[in-house]
Every structure is written in structure tokens, then in C-alpha cells.
């Protein structure tokens, strides 16, 4: 009985997910375009500095657990 209910509810979830993907519920074409529009020079400099720090730590052999 519980196995049947679990399979039924799981199949409903899969159908709902497929429907949402088909209808474009997860699409956001403008996300990256809007992010670029509203970035400032300071944000870009911060991102570049963060990448440099990551590279330095990588060269030192730092590995976060």
C-alpha cells in the first residue's frame, strides 16, 4: 500500500517537473545580461582581485576541506 502511494506521488512529481521544464519555468535568459548592466567598476575589480587570491592560494597548495 505505501509502496503504491510512494510510486504514485513520485510519478506526479516527475510529471510536474517535466511540465515545468517544457513550459520554461526555469528559463531566465536575461539574468546574465542584467548582471552585466548593473555591475560597477568596483565590482569588477573585486572579482578580479578575488580570482588573483584564489590563484595564489592554489599555487601554495591550499585545499579547503
C-alpha positions in Angstrom: 0.0 0.0 0.0 2.7 2.5 1.0 4.8 1.5 -1.9 2.0 2.2 -4.3 1.3 5.6 -2.8 5.1 6.4 -2.9 5.3 5.4 -6.6 2.1 7.5 -7.4 3.4 10.6 -5.6 6.8 10.2 -7.2 5.3 9.9 -10.6 3.2 13.1 -10.0 6.4 14.9 -9.0 8.2 13.8 -12.2 5.3 14.8 -14.4 5.2 18.2 -12.7 8.9 18.7 -13.2 8.7 17.7 -16.8 5.7 20.1 -17.3 7.6 23.0 -15.7 10.7 22.4 -17.9 8.6 22.2 -21.0 6.8 25.4 -20.2 10.0 27.3 -19.5 9.6 27.8 -15.7 13.3 27.6 -15.1 14.5 29.8 -18.0 16.0 33.1 -17.2 17.5 34.5 -20.4 18.1 38.0 -19.1 19.9 37.0 -15.8 23.4 37.4 -17.1 22.5 40.4 -19.3 21.1 42.3 -16.3 24.1 41.3 -14.2 26.4 42.9 -16.7 24.3 46.1 -17.0 24.4 46.8 -13.2 28.0 45.8 -12.4 30.2 48.7 -11.4 33.9 49.1 -11.9 34.4 48.3 -8.2 32.5 45.1 -8.6 34.7 44.0 -11.5 37.9 45.0 -9.6 36.7 43.0 -6.6 36.0 39.9 -8.8 39.5 40.2 -10.4 41.2 40.5 -7.0 39.3 37.5 -5.7 40.5 35.5 -8.7 44.1 36.5 -8.1 43.8 35.5 -4.4 42.4 32.1 -5.5 45.3 31.6 -7.9 47.8 32.5 -5.2 46.3 30.0 -2.8 46.1 27.4 -5.4 49.9 27.8 -6.1 50.6 27.5 -2.4 48.8 24.2 -2.3 45.9 25.3 -0.1 43.0 22.9 -0.3 39.8 23.7 1.7 38.3 20.6 3.2 
